[in-house]
Amino acid sequence: MNCKICEASLEKIFSKKILLKYDVDYHQCTHCGFIQTDEPFWLDEAYRNAITSLDIGILKRNNDLLQVVPKFIDTFFPQSAIYLDYAGGYGIFVRLMRDLGYDFYRKDIYCENIFSKHFDLTDIDTRKFDVVTAFEVLEHLENPVVEIEKILSYSDNLIFSTDLVPKEENIENWVYIASETGQHIAFYTEKALHIIAKKFEKNYYKKSSYHIFSSKKFTKEQIDYAINDRATYKEFFGLRKKRLDFRIQRPGLLEADYVKIQKILHYKMLNRK
Ligand SMILES: [Zn+2]
């Protein structure tokens, strides 16, 4: 077995009991630091309930995303108009982003769409999006490079989250390993993400656990504003300096979506007779 990211050799770093019963080794790449498990034969069992009962942080994570993603989109992709949330789970994030005025759609073949019904990839003809998002997805991937290529087929720009392998902490005790659920099987370093970005000819940017692969090269002003959270200024008629603000005012889609869904439901009810 070689590194799934850069093909260099691996080194076993520890073993865990996956799903409390299977002894599984974790291997770290000697070149890029990426960590992968033994070939995961337990995934069917691990996904019997796609979002596990241990995942009580799901709403907090969505709230956290709202602090970051709209700012990323407005700053780095101001011309963007349509978005896809890949492996979007119950559709919570899509609904929240639509409420803020971002025309988001959901894709997830493993999980029922509960909160963003009628705003699924299966509801539209479009297969190209200005930005695709994938939160807490990469650590689940059995074949990261192949899967990321699939994700990037939807857009030239990808915003995603995954926690990076800690540098100081004892990796064996890192909560992200989450061996009892058996779902986390791929753990990335910054170097591994740089290598992946390069494979797909993307620029790579990061802000803590949030990452961006983009065909675009961002300006210093954009990076200072959205990644470093630093106020930046531009010359104003060569005299005063004006504070740069990349945020875009958007009307929310809640009312329009309500009307759209109402029409769909009426149509269905009338045709049932
Ligand atoms: Zn590697």
Residues whose N, C-alpha, C, O or C-beta is under 5 A from the ligand:
A	BS01	ZN	C3 I5 C6 E7 A8 C29 H31 C32 G33 F34
